Amino acid sequence: MKIVISLGGSVIVPDEINKKFLERFAKLARELHKKHQIAIVTGGGRTARKYIEPAREFGASEVFCDLIGISATRLNARLLSAAIGPEANMEPPKDHLDALKALDFEKIAVMGGTEPGHSTDAVAALFAEYMRADLFINVSDVDGIYDKDPRKNKDAKRQEKMQVDDLVDMIKNKSVGAGKYELIDILAVKVIQRSKIKTIFLSEDLDNMKNAIEGKKFVGTLIESGE
Ligand code: UTP
């Protein structure tokens, strides 16, 4: 299978760098790489926001703040590459065509952001199009998509399945400010929608992720594109 994983910054740098998680995730990536083609796009997490917030206060434009965010995502890509070792590319590719070369060399492709105006989720969704991926996995610190914000509402319910059109409706008015994307960005969802990419949202629980990849029962949300 061809698998693209959007690894949210919230699981790489929730506050400090989650070294234990990176070690375990790198091990799983190496294991999956034996059977599957794997691409991983890393988010910026707390590091991105730590730098974007003061830059915005200094008066930097949103596009400038995006560039700062991209640097953070690429820093995380390097860190993940270090954790994976020689099976991954060392230098985060600047664009998708470069990233495809890593796959040609039978590496696990690891990259961060590309250009301003979107988040790494959009980079990952586009990568899934480039690769004609069988599966797109969005990993964050929340175990799926809820009917309302689970951090604010105790009675929020996780959706086992969701139509992609409903996901578009859910997020179309959300922020696209630098460092302020919630859940996923609209460009990513539009790409998933237009190419009917099989997409799942799940948490950093790696046994659960493995189950999802192996087609077993998993905790998360499956996005349906309809036929
Ligand atoms: P993230 O992808 O981590 O965004 O990139 P995020 O805001 O934390 O959203 P989630 O966690 O993916 O939902 C960090 C920031 O880097 C910039 C954006 O400002 C983004 O918020 N960025 C990232 C870009 O401008 N272009 C990219 O290709 C990637």
Boltz pocket constraint, residues with backbone or C-beta under 6 A from the ligand:
constraints:
  - pocket:
      binder: B
      contacts: [[A, 8], [A, 9], [A, 10], [A, 42], [A, 43], [A, 44], [A, 45], [A, 48], [A, 62], [A, 65], [A, 66], [A, 67], [A, 68], [A, 69], [A, 70], [A, 73], [A, 112], [A, 113], [A, 114], [A, 115], [A, 116], [A, 117], [A, 118], [A, 119], [A, 120], [A, 121], [A, 123], [A, 177], [A, 178], [A, 179], [A, 180], [A, 181], [A, 182], [A, 183], [A, 184], [A, 185]]
      max_distance: 6.0
